[in-house]
Amino acid sequence: MSTSERTNSPFTEAAPVVSTSTSQPAAAPACKPCCACPDTRAVRDECVITYGEESAKCQELIAAHQDCMRKMGFNI
């Protein structure tokens, strides 16, 4: 293909895609999920065993454990 054919072509070369995202990928968790957040897990489990998972009494404890897991790098 000659230079004149390239300039008359309706197609152009695509510019490289450059990510403009400033967020860093999440770090991998330092431990297994079973070993993470033992304090919040224990009180959550005791509440769920006693009152049931759907109990309003346990919702705050479940949310606290989920927050702890997220802070440790788990995507839940």
All heavy atoms as TSV, in Angstrom:
chain	resi	resn	atom	element	x	y	z
A	1	MET	N	N	0.843	-1.159	0.000
A	1	MET	CA	C	0.000	0.000	0.000
A	1	MET	C	C	0.891	1.224	0.000
A	1	MET	O	O	1.815	1.325	0.777
A	1	MET	CB	C	-0.907	-0.062	1.242
A	1	MET	CG	C	-1.800	1.131	1.354
A	1	MET	SD	S	-2.810	1.147	2.868
A	1	MET	CE	C	-3.957	-0.138	2.597
A	2	SER	N	N	0.599	2.155	-0.845
A	2	SER	CA	C	1.415	3.356	-0.939
A	2	SER	C	C	0.970	4.376	0.104
A	2	SER	O	O	-0.099	4.263	0.701
A	2	SER	CB	C	1.285	3.970	-2.340
A	2	SER	OG	O	-0.008	4.511	-2.507
A	3	THR	N	N	1.782	5.394	0.282
A	3	THR	CA	C	1.490	6.437	1.252
A	3	THR	C	C	0.201	7.161	0.904
A	3	THR	O	O	-0.611	7.464	1.764
A	3	THR	CB	C	2.654	7.445	1.322
A	3	THR	OG1	O	3.849	6.726	1.592
A	3	THR	CG2	C	2.414	8.486	2.384
A	4	SER	N	N	-0.034	7.408	-0.374
A	4	SER	CA	C	-1.251	8.113	-0.781
A	4	SER	C	C	-2.489	7.273	-0.516
A	4	SER	O	O	-3.539	7.803	-0.181
A	4	SER	CB	C	-1.169	8.504	-2.263
A	4	SER	OG	O	-1.097	7.341	-3.061
A	5	GLU	N	N	-2.387	5.943	-0.643
A	5	GLU	CA	C	-3.530	5.076	-0.354
A	5	GLU	C	C	-3.849	5.081	1.140
A	5	GLU	O	O	-5.001	5.037	1.527
A	5	GLU	CB	C	-3.238	3.647	-0.810
A	5	GLU	CG	C	-3.232	3.482	-2.309
A	5	GLU	CD	C	-2.839	2.081	-2.711
A	5	GLU	OE1	O	-2.502	1.270	-1.824
A	5	GLU	OE2	O	-2.857	1.793	-3.913
A	6	ARG	N	N	-2.813	5.171	1.983
A	6	ARG	CA	C	-3.047	5.198	3.420
A	6	ARG	C	C	-3.751	6.472	3.849
A	6	ARG	O	O	-4.608	6.447	4.718
A	6	ARG	CB	C	-1.723	5.076	4.177
A	6	ARG	CG	C	-1.247	3.658	4.267
A	6	ARG	CD	C	-0.093	3.531	5.207
A	6	ARG	NE	N	0.950	2.823	4.465
A	6	ARG	CZ	C	2.231	2.994	4.588
A	6	ARG	NH1	N	2.684	3.865	5.451
A	6	ARG	NH2	N	3.085	2.314	3.880
A	7	THR	N	N	-3.415	7.591	3.289
A	7	THR	CA	C	-4.020	8.851	3.706
A	7	THR	C	C	-5.451	8.986	3.198
A	7	THR	O	O	-6.243	9.691	3.786
A	7	THR	CB	C	-3.195	10.056	3.210
A	7	THR	OG1	O	-3.077	9.970	1.796
A	7	THR	CG2	C	-1.845	10.081	3.868
A	8	ASN	N	N	-5.819	8.298	2.116
A	8	ASN	CA	C	-7.169	8.368	1.594
A	8	ASN	C	C	-8.070	7.293	2.193
A	8	ASN	O	O	-9.259	7.265	1.916
A	8	ASN	CB	C	-7.153	8.218	0.060
A	8	ASN	CG	C	-6.489	9.403	-0.608
A	8	ASN	OD1	O	-6.503	10.502	-0.058
A	8	ASN	ND2	N	-5.920	9.189	-1.771
A	9	SER	N	N	-7.531	6.419	2.965
A	9	SER	CA	C	-8.287	5.332	3.549
A	9	SER	C	C	-9.227	5.875	4.632
A	9	SER	O	O	-8.853	6.742	5.415
A	9	SER	CB	C	-7.333	4.313	4.174
A	9	SER	OG	O	-8.080	3.355	4.876
A	10	PRO	N	N	-10.473	5.373	4.675
A	10	PRO	CA	C	-11.383	5.825	5.725
A	10	PRO	C	C	-11.029	5.235	7.095
A	10	PRO	O	O	-11.571	5.641	8.106
A	10	PRO	CB	C	-12.742	5.300	5.260
A	10	PRO	CG	C	-12.436	4.124	4.415
A	10	PRO	CD	C	-11.118	4.436	3.766
A	11	PHE	N	N	-10.125	4.269	7.124
A	11	PHE	CA	C	-9.723	3.631	8.372
A	11	PHE	C	C	-8.409	4.210	8.858
A	11	PHE	O	O	-7.519	4.472	8.072
A	11	PHE	CB	C	-9.559	2.114	8.182
A	11	PHE	CG	C	-10.820	1.466	7.660
A	11	PHE	CD1	C	-10.915	1.069	6.344
A	11	PHE	CD2	C	-11.898	1.288	8.489
A	11	PHE	CE1	C	-12.061	0.483	5.862
A	11	PHE	CE2	C	-13.050	0.706	8.026
A	11	PHE	CZ	C	-13.146	0.303	6.702
A	12	THR	N	N	-8.310	4.401	10.129
A	12	THR	CA	C	-7.062	4.876	10.719
A	12	THR	C	C	-6.637	3.878	11.782
A	12	THR	O	O	-7.445	3.095	12.263
A	12	THR	CB	C	-7.234	6.258	11.374
A	12	THR	OG1	O	-8.242	6.152	12.379
A	12	THR	CG2	C	-7.617	7.311	10.351
A	13	GLU	N	N	-5.392	3.937	12.134
A	13	GLU	CA	C	-4.911	3.054	13.180
A	13	GLU	C	C	-5.495	3.497	14.513
A	13	GLU	O	O	-5.601	4.684	14.790
A	13	GLU	CB	C	-3.387	3.084	13.259
A	13	GLU	CG	C	-2.725	2.409	12.089
A	13	GLU	CD	C	-1.232	2.328	12.269
A	13	GLU	OE1	O	-0.765	2.167	13.410
A	13	GLU	OE2	O	-0.539	2.417	11.255
A	14	ALA	N	N	-5.887	2.537	15.308
A	14	ALA	CA	C	-6.449	2.846	16.617
A	14	ALA	C	C	-5.338	3.252	17.568
A	14	ALA	O	O	-4.253	2.689	17.550
A	14	ALA	CB	C	-7.179	1.638	17.172
A	15	ALA	N	N	-5.638	4.238	18.382
A	15	ALA	CA	C	-4.694	4.666	19.400
A	15	ALA	C	C	-4.676	3.617	20.507
A	15	ALA	O	O	-5.682	2.968	20.765
A	15	ALA	CB	C	-5.112	6.015	19.963
A	16	PRO	N	N	-3.557	3.433	21.147
A	16	PRO	CA	C	-3.509	2.461	22.237
A	16	PRO	C	C	-4.440	2.885	23.377
A	16	PRO	O	O	-4.618	4.061	23.634
A	16	PRO	CB	C	-2.053	2.467	22.684
A	16	PRO	CG	C	-1.458	3.691	22.110
A	16	PRO	CD	C	-2.297	4.097	20.938
A	17	VAL	N	N	-5.036	1.915	24.027
A	17	VAL	CA	C	-5.931	2.186	25.142
A	17	VAL	C	C	-5.092	2.397	26.385
A	17	VAL	O	O	-4.268	1.561	26.738
A	17	VAL	CB	C	-6.905	1.006	25.358
A	17	VAL	CG1	C	-7.785	1.256	26.569
A	17	VAL	CG2	C	-7.733	0.788	24.116
A	18	VAL	N	N	-5.313	3.518	27.044
A	18	VAL	CA	C	-4.575	3.849	28.247
A	18	VAL	C	C	-5.580	3.981	29.379
A	18	VAL	O	O	-6.545	4.711	29.273
A	18	VAL	CB	C	-3.790	5.169	28.081
A	18	VAL	CG1	C	-3.062	5.532	29.366
A	18	VAL	CG2	C	-2.829	5.067	26.919
A	19	SER	N	N	-5.351	3.272	30.444
A	19	SER	CA	C	-6.240	3.332	31.591
A	19	SER	C	C	-6.002	4.624	32.344
A	19	SER	O	O	-4.867	4.980	32.656
A	19	SER	CB	C	-5.988	2.143	32.515
A	19	SER	OG	O	-6.761	2.270	33.678
A	20	THR	N	N	-7.087	5.320	32.643
A	20	THR	CA	C	-6.978	6.552	33.415
A	20	THR	C	C	-7.461	6.358	34.837
A	20	THR	O	O	-7.565	7.292	35.597
A	20	THR	CB	C	-7.798	7.678	32.749
A	20	THR	OG1	O	-9.158	7.250	32.642
A	20	THR	CG2	C	-7.239	8.030	31.389
A	21	SER	N	N	-7.753	5.134	35.198
A	21	SER	CA	C	-8.233	4.836	36.535
A	21	SER	C	C	-7.116	5.046	37.544
A	21	SER	O	O	-5.983	4.634	37.336
A	21	SER	CB	C	-8.716	3.392	36.592
A	21	SER	OG	O	-9.074	3.055	37.905
A	22	THR	N	N	-7.458	5.700	38.651
A	22	THR	CA	C	-6.457	5.943	39.687
A	22	THR	C	C	-6.560	4.944	40.820
A	22	THR	O	O	-5.744	4.943	41.711
A	22	THR	CB	C	-6.607	7.367	40.269
A	22	THR	OG1	O	-7.939	7.509	40.783
A	22	THR	CG2	C	-6.330	8.407	39.208
A	23	SER	N	N	-7.591	4.100	40.790
A	23	SER	CA	C	-7.745	3.136	41.883
A	23	SER	C	C	-6.777	1.975	41.697
A	23	SER	O	O	-6.509	1.542	40.600
A	23	SER	CB	C	-9.181	2.616	41.958
A	23	SER	OG	O	-9.481	1.889	40.792
A	24	GLN	N	N	-6.293	1.492	42.802
A	24	GLN	CA	C	-5.378	0.362	42.810
A	24	GLN	C	C	-6.196	-0.916	42.927
A	24	GLN	O	O	-7.240	-0.930	43.571
A	24	GLN	CB	C	-4.427	0.456	44.009
A	24	GLN	CG	C	-3.525	1.662	43.967
A	24	GLN	CD	C	-2.481	1.533	42.873
A	24	GLN	OE1	O	-2.038	0.444	42.554
A	24	GLN	NE2	N	-2.094	2.637	42.286
A	25	PRO	N	N	-5.757	-2.006	42.320
A	25	PRO	CA	C	-6.479	-3.265	42.522
A	25	PRO	C	C	-6.412	-3.668	43.986
A	25	PRO	O	O	-5.438	-3.383	44.678
A	25	PRO	CB	C	-5.733	-4.263	41.635
A	25	PRO	CG	C	-4.450	-3.622	41.291
A	25	PRO	CD	C	-4.607	-2.139	41.471
A	26	ALA	N	N	-7.475	-4.307	44.454
A	26	ALA	CA	C	-7.525	-4.710	45.855
A	26	ALA	C	C	-6.429	-5.731	46.148
A	26	ALA	O	O	-6.135	-6.606	45.343
A	26	ALA	CB	C	-8.887	-5.316	46.174
A	27	ALA	N	N	-5.821	-5.569	47.297
A	27	ALA	CA	C	-4.774	-6.495	47.701
A	27	ALA	C	C	-5.405	-7.838	48.051
A	27	ALA	O	O	-6.525	-7.914	48.519
A	27	ALA	CB	C	-4.029	-5.947	48.909
A	28	ALA	N	N	-4.668	-8.886	47.827
A	28	ALA	CA	C	-5.151	-10.225	48.162
A	28	ALA	C	C	-5.216	-10.367	49.681
A	28	ALA	O	O	-4.369	-9.844	50.393
A	28	ALA	CB	C	-4.224	-11.275	47.589
A	29	PRO	N	N	-6.236	-11.044	50.174
A	29	PRO	CA	C	-6.343	-11.240	51.624
A	29	PRO	C	C	-5.114	-11.960	52.171
A	29	PRO	O	O	-4.523	-12.808	51.522
A	29	PRO	CB	C	-7.587	-12.109	51.770
A	29	PRO	CG	C	-8.375	-11.868	50.524
A	29	PRO	CD	C	-7.366	-11.616	49.452
A	30	ALA	N	N	-4.759	-11.619	53.395
A	30	ALA	CA	C	-3.567	-12.189	54.025
A	30	ALA	C	C	-3.823	-13.565	54.628
A	30	ALA	O	O	-2.884	-14.255	55.002
A	30	ALA	CB	C	-3.067	-11.242	55.104
A	31	CYS	N	N	-5.101	-13.943	54.746
A	31	CYS	CA	C	-5.421	-15.241	55.334
A	31	CYS	C	C	-6.651	-15.828	54.651
A	31	CYS	O	O	-7.264	-15.193	53.815
A	31	CYS	CB	C	-5.671	-15.095	56.836
A	31	CYS	SG	S	-7.059	-14.033	57.237
A	32	LYS	N	N	-7.004	-17.033	55.046
A	32	LYS	CA	C	-8.202	-17.679	54.512
A	32	LYS	C	C	-9.434	-17.085	55.193
A	32	LYS	O	O	-9.345	-16.614	56.336
A	32	LYS	CB	C	-8.139	-19.183	54.766
A	32	LYS	CG	C	-7.033	-19.867	54.006
A	32	LYS	CD	C	-7.031	-21.348	54.318
A	32	LYS	CE	C	-5.905	-22.043	53.582
A	32	LYS	NZ	N	-5.887	-23.479	53.853
A	33	PRO	N	N	-10.592	-17.122	54.520
A	33	PRO	CA	C	-11.807	-16.560	55.123
A	33	PRO	C	C	-12.148	-17.181	56.484
A	33	PRO	O	O	-12.663	-16.497	57.367
A	33	PRO	CB	C	-12.905	-16.876	54.107
A	33	PRO	CG	C	-12.201	-17.090	52.819
A	33	PRO	CD	C	-10.836	-17.604	53.158
A	34	CYS	N	N	-11.841	-18.453	56.655
A	34	CYS	CA	C	-12.166	-19.120	57.928
A	34	CYS	C	C	-11.346	-18.578	59.096
A	34	CYS	O	O	-11.739	-18.718	60.252
A	34	CYS	CB	C	-11.960	-20.626	57.808
A	34	CYS	SG	S	-10.271	-21.101	57.400
A	35	CYS	N	N	-10.210	-17.948	58.802
A	35	CYS	CA	C	-9.332	-17.449	59.856
A	35	CYS	C	C	-9.462	-15.942	60.084
A	35	CYS	O	O	-8.878	-15.402	61.023
A	35	CYS	CB	C	-7.883	-17.771	59.516
A	35	CYS	SG	S	-7.576	-19.536	59.345
A	36	ALA	N	N	-10.215	-15.275	59.216
A	36	ALA	CA	C	-10.343	-13.818	59.296
A	36	ALA	C	C	-11.390	-13.412	60.327
A	36	ALA	O	O	-12.406	-14.084	60.493
A	36	ALA	CB	C	-10.717	-13.261	57.938
A	37	CYS	N	N	-11.152	-12.344	61.012
A	37	CYS	CA	C	-12.104	-11.710	61.932
A	37	CYS	C	C	-12.705	-12.674	62.956
A	37	CYS	O	O	-13.932	-12.800	63.070
A	37	CYS	CB	C	-13.214	-11.037	61.128
A	37	CYS	SG	S	-12.632	-9.869	59.889
A	38	PRO	N	N	-11.890	-13.348	63.739
A	38	PRO	CA	C	-12.436	-14.331	64.680
A	38	PRO	C	C	-13.340	-13.713	65.747
A	38	PRO	O	O	-14.305	-14.354	66.185
A	38	PRO	CB	C	-11.194	-14.971	65.302
A	38	PRO	CG	C	-10.114	-13.958	65.124
A	38	PRO	CD	C	-10.440	-13.247	63.841
A	39	ASP	N	N	-13.066	-12.480	66.163
A	39	ASP	CA	C	-13.884	-11.856	67.208
A	39	ASP	C	C	-15.295	-11.558	66.720
A	39	ASP	O	O	-16.273	-11.884	67.395
A	39	ASP	CB	C	-13.216	-10.573	67.717
A	39	ASP	CG	C	-11.869	-10.847	68.376
A	39	ASP	OD1	O	-11.678	-11.964	68.896
A	39	ASP	OD2	O	-11.018	-9.943	68.359
A	40	THR	N	N	-15.404	-10.931	65.559
A	40	THR	CA	C	-16.745	-10.614	65.039
A	40	THR	C	C	-17.465	-11.873	64.596
A	40	THR	O	O	-18.688	-11.957	64.704
A	40	THR	CB	C	-16.687	-9.605	63.875
A	40	THR	OG1	O	-15.886	-10.138	62.816
A	40	THR	CG2	C	-16.129	-8.270	64.321
A	41	ARG	N	N	-16.728	-12.854	64.120
A	41	ARG	CA	C	-17.353	-14.103	63.681
A	41	ARG	C	C	-17.957	-14.852	64.868
A	41	ARG	O	O	-19.065	-15.392	64.792
A	41	ARG	CB	C	-16.347	-14.994	62.956
A	41	ARG	CG	C	-16.996	-16.271	62.395
A	41	ARG	CD	C	-16.024	-17.195	61.694
A	41	ARG	NE	N	-15.016	-17.716	62.609
A	41	ARG	CZ	C	-13.722	-17.443	62.523
A	41	ARG	NH1	N	-13.244	-16.699	61.562
A	41	ARG	NH2	N	-12.880	-17.944	63.404
A	42	ALA	N	N	-17.253	-14.896	65.989
A	42	ALA	CA	C	-17.730	-15.641	67.157
A	42	ALA	C	C	-19.047	-15.079	67.684
A	42	ALA	O	O	-19.992	-15.838	67.939
A	42	ALA	CB	C	-16.667	-15.636	68.252
A	43	VAL	N	N	-19.136	-13.759	67.849
A	43	VAL	CA	C	-20.375	-13.176	68.373
A	43	VAL	C	C	-21.508	-13.261	67.349
A	43	VAL	O	O	-22.663	-13.470	67.712
A	43	VAL	CB	C	-20.181	-11.725	68.870
A	43	VAL	CG1	C	-19.297	-11.697	70.102
A	43	VAL	CG2	C	-19.653	-10.823	67.799
A	44	ARG	N	N	-21.168	-13.134	66.086
A	44	ARG	CA	C	-22.176	-13.284	65.029
A	44	ARG	C	C	-22.732	-14.705	65.027
A	44	ARG	O	O	-23.949	-14.906	65.008
A	44	ARG	CB	C	-21.560	-12.970	63.660
A	44	ARG	CG	C	-22.551	-13.153	62.509
A	44	ARG	CD	C	-21.921	-13.621	61.240
A	44	ARG	NE	N	-21.177	-14.871	61.394
A	44	ARG	CZ	C	-20.409	-15.372	60.452
A	44	ARG	NH1	N	-20.258	-14.738	59.309
A	44	ARG	NH2	N	-19.772	-16.510	60.634
A	45	ASP	N	N	-21.853	-15.696	65.080
A	45	ASP	CA	C	-22.279	-17.095	65.067
A	45	ASP	C	C	-23.144	-17.432	66.281
A	45	ASP	O	O	-24.156	-18.116	66.162
A	45	ASP	CB	C	-21.074	-18.028	65.002
A	45	ASP	CG	C	-20.371	-17.998	63.655
A	45	ASP	OD1	O	-20.910	-17.373	62.712
A	45	ASP	OD2	O	-19.285	-18.593	63.549
A	46	GLU	N	N	-22.756	-16.954	67.438
A	46	GLU	CA	C	-23.531	-17.215	68.661
A	46	GLU	C	C	-24.939	-16.619	68.543
A	46	GLU	O	O	-25.930	-17.261	68.907
A	46	GLU	CB	C	-22.810	-16.638	69.884
A	46	GLU	CG	C	-23.497	-16.939	71.195
A	46	GLU	CD	C	-23.509	-18.418	71.540
A	46	GLU	OE1	O	-22.569	-19.138	71.162
A	46	GLU	OE2	O	-24.479	-18.859	72.186
A	47	CYS	N	N	-25.035	-15.414	68.004
A	47	CYS	CA	C	-26.334	-14.766	67.822
A	47	CYS	C	C	-27.194	-15.541	66.824
A	47	CYS	O	O	-28.376	-15.787	67.065
A	47	CYS	CB	C	-26.149	-13.324	67.359
A	47	CYS	SG	S	-27.692	-12.396	67.270
A	48	VAL	N	N	-26.588	-15.954	65.727
A	48	VAL	CA	C	-27.334	-16.686	64.690
A	48	VAL	C	C	-27.812	-18.031	65.224
A	48	VAL	O	O	-28.946	-18.443	64.967
A	48	VAL	CB	C	-26.469	-16.850	63.412
A	48	VAL	CG1	C	-27.111	-17.817	62.442
A	48	VAL	CG2	C	-26.249	-15.490	62.747
A	49	ILE	N	N	-26.989	-18.703	66.006
A	49	ILE	CA	C	-27.384	-19.994	66.586
A	49	ILE	C	C	-28.545	-19.798	67.574
A	49	ILE	O	O	-29.493	-20.571	67.602
A	49	ILE	CB	C	-26.184	-20.675	67.275
A	49	ILE	CG1	C	-25.185	-21.140	66.213
A	49	ILE	CG2	C	-26.633	-21.840	68.142
A	49	ILE	CD1	C	-23.832	-21.567	66.764
A	50	THR	N	N	-28.455	-18.731	68.363
A	50	THR	CA	C	-29.454	-18.487	69.399
A	50	THR	C	C	-30.773	-17.948	68.842
A	50	THR	O	O	-31.848	-18.411	69.222
A	50	THR	CB	C	-28.895	-17.502	70.449
A	50	THR	OG1	O	-27.674	-18.027	70.962
A	50	THR	CG2	C	-29.875	-17.296	71.582
A	51	TYR	N	N	-30.694	-16.951	67.949
A	51	TYR	CA	C	-31.892	-16.238	67.503
A	51	TYR	C	C	-32.264	-16.482	66.041
A	51	TYR	O	O	-33.353	-16.114	65.622
A	51	TYR	CB	C	-31.713	-14.730	67.712
A	51	TYR	CG	C	-31.469	-14.381	69.153
A	51	TYR	CD1	C	-30.200	-14.000	69.591
A	51	TYR	CD2	C	-32.495	-14.431	70.089
A	51	TYR	CE1	C	-29.968	-13.673	70.915
A	51	TYR	CE2	C	-32.274	-14.112	71.422
A	51	TYR	CZ	C	-31.010	-13.726	71.826
A	51	TYR	OH	O	-30.786	-13.422	73.138
A	52	GLY	N	N	-31.358	-16.997	65.242
A	52	GLY	CA	C	-31.619	-17.197	63.820
A	52	GLY	C	C	-31.044	-16.055	62.996
A	52	GLY	O	O	-30.946	-14.926	63.459
A	53	GLU	N	N	-30.661	-16.388	61.774
A	53	GLU	CA	C	-29.991	-15.416	60.900
A	53	GLU	C	C	-30.855	-14.201	60.570
A	53	GLU	O	O	-30.351	-13.103	60.398
A	53	GLU	CB	C	-29.562	-16.114	59.606
A	53	GLU	CG	C	-28.729	-15.247	58.704
A	53	GLU	CD	C	-28.203	-16.006	57.506
A	53	GLU	OE1	O	-28.370	-17.231	57.442
A	53	GLU	OE2	O	-27.623	-15.359	56.635
A	54	GLU	N	N	-32.160	-14.392	60.491
A	54	GLU	CA	C	-33.061	-13.301	60.113
A	54	GLU	C	C	-33.423	-12.390	61.280
A	54	GLU	O	O	-34.082	-11.369	61.088
A	54	GLU	CB	C	-34.342	-13.877	59.485
A	54	GLU	CG	C	-34.080	-14.696	58.242
A	54	GLU	CD	C	-33.378	-13.913	57.139
A	54	GLU	OE1	O	-33.718	-12.734	56.924
A	54	GLU	OE2	O	-32.479	-14.479	56.500
A	55	SER	N	N	-33.000	-12.721	62.477
A	55	SER	CA	C	-33.334	-11.939	63.653
A	55	SER	C	C	-32.749	-10.535	63.565
A	55	SER	O	O	-31.592	-10.336	63.176
A	55	SER	CB	C	-32.794	-12.626	64.909
A	55	SER	OG	O	-32.931	-11.782	66.034
A	56	ALA	N	N	-33.564	-9.560	63.955
A	56	ALA	CA	C	-33.101	-8.171	63.972
A	56	ALA	C	C	-31.952	-7.990	64.957
A	56	ALA	O	O	-31.098	-7.116	64.775
A	56	ALA	CB	C	-34.255	-7.245	64.327
A	57	LYS	N	N	-31.908	-8.840	65.988
A	57	LYS	CA	C	-30.844	-8.767	66.989
A	57	LYS	C	C	-29.477	-9.053	66.379
A	57	LYS	O	O	-28.462	-8.566	66.866
A	57	LYS	CB	C	-31.104	-9.769	68.114
A	57	LYS	CG	C	-32.332	-9.486	68.927
A	57	LYS	CD	C	-32.529	-10.538	69.985
A	57	LYS	CE	C	-33.787	-10.258	70.787
A	57	LYS	NZ	N	-33.982	-11.222	71.866
A	58	CYS	N	N	-29.448	-9.851	65.304
A	58	CYS	CA	C	-28.176	-10.284	64.717
A	58	CYS	C	C	-27.711	-9.421	63.545
A	58	CYS	O	O	-26.545	-9.522	63.146
A	58	CYS	CB	C	-28.288	-11.735	64.258
A	58	CYS	SG	S	-28.682	-12.877	65.598
A	59	GLN	N	N	-28.564	-8.601	63.007
A	59	GLN	CA	C	-28.220	-7.862	61.789
A	59	GLN	C	C	-27.009	-6.951	61.968
A	59	GLN	O	O	-26.154	-6.867	61.093
A	59	GLN	CB	C	-29.431	-7.067	61.291
A	59	GLN	CG	C	-30.575	-7.946	60.811
A	59	GLN	CD	C	-30.138	-8.963	59.778
A	59	GLN	OE1	O	-29.535	-8.644	58.764
A	59	GLN	NE2	N	-30.440	-10.241	60.056
A	60	GLU	N	N	-26.909	-6.284	63.099
A	60	GLU	CA	C	-25.758	-5.410	63.348
A	60	GLU	C	C	-24.471	-6.221	63.466
A	60	GLU	O	O	-23.412	-5.808	62.969
A	60	GLU	CB	C	-25.993	-4.598	64.621
A	60	GLU	CG	C	-24.921	-3.540	64.854
A	60	GLU	CD	C	-25.235	-2.669	66.056
A	60	GLU	OE1	O	-26.395	-2.227	66.199
A	60	GLU	OE2	O	-24.300	-2.440	66.847
A	61	LEU	N	N	-24.558	-7.374	64.098
A	61	LEU	CA	C	-23.383	-8.240	64.247
A	61	LEU	C	C	-22.952	-8.824	62.900
A	61	LEU	O	O	-21.750	-8.929	62.621
A	61	LEU	CB	C	-23.677	-9.364	65.239
A	61	LEU	CG	C	-24.014	-8.913	66.669
A	61	LEU	CD1	C	-24.454	-10.099	67.507
A	61	LEU	CD2	C	-22.829	-8.201	67.290
A	62	ILE	N	N	-23.915	-9.182	62.068
A	62	ILE	CA	C	-23.616	-9.695	60.730
A	62	ILE	C	C	-22.955	-8.606	59.896
A	62	ILE	O	O	-21.938	-8.845	59.230
A	62	ILE	CB	C	-24.899	-10.227	60.049
A	62	ILE	CG1	C	-25.392	-11.487	60.777
A	62	ILE	CG2	C	-24.660	-10.491	58.572
A	62	ILE	CD1	C	-26.775	-11.948	60.357
A	63	ALA	N	N	-23.487	-7.390	59.965
A	63	ALA	CA	C	-22.910	-6.266	59.216
A	63	ALA	C	C	-21.490	-5.953	59.696
A	63	ALA	O	O	-20.595	-5.670	58.883
A	63	ALA	CB	C	-23.803	-5.033	59.343
A	64	ALA	N	N	-21.269	-6.019	61.008
A	64	ALA	CA	C	-19.930	-5.757	61.550
A	64	ALA	C	C	-18.930	-6.793	61.052
A	64	ALA	O	O	-17.785	-6.462	60.704
A	64	ALA	CB	C	-19.974	-5.748	63.075
A	65	HIS	N	N	-19.347	-8.056	60.985
A	65	HIS	CA	C	-18.445	-9.103	60.498
A	65	HIS	C	C	-18.161	-8.914	59.001
A	65	HIS	O	O	-17.024	-9.062	58.558
A	65	HIS	CB	C	-19.038	-10.487	60.761
A	65	HIS	CG	C	-18.138	-11.601	60.355
A	65	HIS	ND1	N	-16.912	-11.815	60.947
A	65	HIS	CD2	C	-18.260	-12.557	59.407
A	65	HIS	CE1	C	-16.320	-12.853	60.381
A	65	HIS	NE2	N	-17.116	-13.327	59.439
A	66	GLN	N	N	-19.178	-8.557	58.240
A	66	GLN	CA	C	-18.973	-8.299	56.813
A	66	GLN	C	C	-18.015	-7.131	56.603
A	66	GLN	O	O	-17.139	-7.193	55.727
A	66	GLN	CB	C	-20.306	-8.023	56.129
A	66	GLN	CG	C	-21.179	-9.251	56.018
A	66	GLN	CD	C	-22.569	-8.943	55.500
A	66	GLN	OE1	O	-23.046	-7.808	55.558
A	66	GLN	NE2	N	-23.241	-9.969	54.992
A	67	ASP	N	N	-18.152	-6.068	57.384
A	67	ASP	CA	C	-17.234	-4.927	57.282
A	67	ASP	C	C	-15.801	-5.347	57.591
A	67	ASP	O	O	-14.860	-4.946	56.896
A	67	ASP	CB	C	-17.649	-3.810	58.236
A	67	ASP	CG	C	-18.921	-3.096	57.799
A	67	ASP	OD1	O	-19.308	-3.225	56.618
A	67	ASP	OD2	O	-19.520	-2.416	58.650
A	68	CYS	N	N	-15.641	-6.158	58.616
A	68	CYS	CA	C	-14.315	-6.651	58.982
A	68	CYS	C	C	-13.708	-7.457	57.835
A	68	CYS	O	O	-12.546	-7.285	57.487
A	68	CYS	CB	C	-14.390	-7.486	60.253
A	68	CYS	SG	S	-12.797	-8.138	60.802
A	69	MET	N	N	-14.515	-8.336	57.247
A	69	MET	CA	C	-14.039	-9.169	56.127
A	69	MET	C	C	-13.611	-8.290	54.944
A	69	MET	O	O	-12.579	-8.539	54.315
A	69	MET	CB	C	-15.120	-10.144	55.692
A	69	MET	CG	C	-15.488	-11.183	56.743
A	69	MET	SD	S	-14.226	-12.428	57.014
A	69	MET	CE	C	-14.413	-13.397	55.534
A	70	ARG	N	N	-14.396	-7.282	54.637
A	70	ARG	CA	C	-14.045	-6.370	53.526
A	70	ARG	C	C	-12.735	-5.634	53.819
A	70	ARG	O	O	-11.910	-5.461	52.925
A	70	ARG	CB	C	-15.178	-5.377	53.298
A	70	ARG	CG	C	-16.373	-5.992	52.625
A	70	ARG	CD	C	-17.443	-4.950	52.309
A	70	ARG	NE	N	-18.660	-5.608	51.872
A	70	ARG	CZ	C	-19.752	-5.730	52.601
A	70	ARG	NH1	N	-19.825	-5.208	53.817
A	70	ARG	NH2	N	-20.806	-6.364	52.114
A	71	LYS	N	N	-12.569	-5.194	55.052
A	71	LYS	CA	C	-11.335	-4.481	55.434
A	71	LYS	C	C	-10.111	-5.378	55.310
A	71	LYS	O	O	-9.014	-4.900	55.064
A	71	LYS	CB	C	-11.448	-3.947	56.866
A	71	LYS	CG	C	-12.391	-2.772	56.974
A	71	LYS	CD	C	-12.535	-2.316	58.408
A	71	LYS	CE	C	-13.554	-1.206	58.518
A	71	LYS	NZ	N	-13.822	-0.822	59.919
A	72	MET	N	N	-10.318	-6.678	55.460
A	72	MET	CA	C	-9.209	-7.623	55.326
A	72	MET	C	C	-8.950	-8.017	53.879
A	72	MET	O	O	-8.050	-8.795	53.595
A	72	MET	CB	C	-9.467	-8.863	56.185
A	72	MET	CG	C	-9.469	-8.504	57.656
A	72	MET	SD	S	-9.021	-9.810	58.773
A	72	MET	CE	C	-7.505	-10.422	58.170
A	73	GLY	N	N	-9.776	-7.497	52.957
A	73	GLY	CA	C	-9.534	-7.728	51.540
A	73	GLY	C	C	-10.442	-8.737	50.877
A	73	GLY	O	O	-10.239	-9.074	49.713
A	74	PHE	N	N	-11.461	-9.218	51.586
A	74	PHE	CA	C	-12.372	-10.181	50.999
A	74	PHE	C	C	-13.509	-9.444	50.295
A	74	PHE	O	O	-14.013	-8.444	50.795
A	74	PHE	CB	C	-12.942	-11.125	52.069
A	74	PHE	CG	C	-11.896	-12.021	52.655
A	74	PHE	CD1	C	-11.265	-11.699	53.836
A	74	PHE	CD2	C	-11.542	-13.192	51.989
A	74	PHE	CE1	C	-10.293	-12.522	54.374
A	74	PHE	CE2	C	-10.565	-14.024	52.516
A	74	PHE	CZ	C	-9.940	-13.703	53.704
A	75	ASN	N	N	-13.899	-9.955	49.141
A	75	ASN	CA	C	-14.978	-9.364	48.353
A	75	ASN	C	C	-16.253	-10.130	48.663
A	75	ASN	O	O	-16.544	-11.146	48.054
A	75	ASN	CB	C	-14.638	-9.437	46.867
A	75	ASN	CG	C	-15.657	-8.736	46.020
A	75	ASN	OD1	O	-16.458	-7.950	46.508
A	75	ASN	ND2	N	-15.640	-9.030	44.736
A	76	ILE	N	N	-17.024	-9.615	49.633
A	76	ILE	CA	C	-18.256	-10.298	50.007
A	76	ILE	C	C	-19.459	-9.412	49.763
A	76	ILE	O	O	-19.387	-8.247	49.665
A	76	ILE	CB	C	-18.250	-10.763	51.475
A	76	ILE	CG1	C	-18.073	-9.581	52.412
A	76	ILE	CG2	C	-17.160	-11.768	51.703
A	76	ILE	CD1	C	-18.372	-9.916	53.832
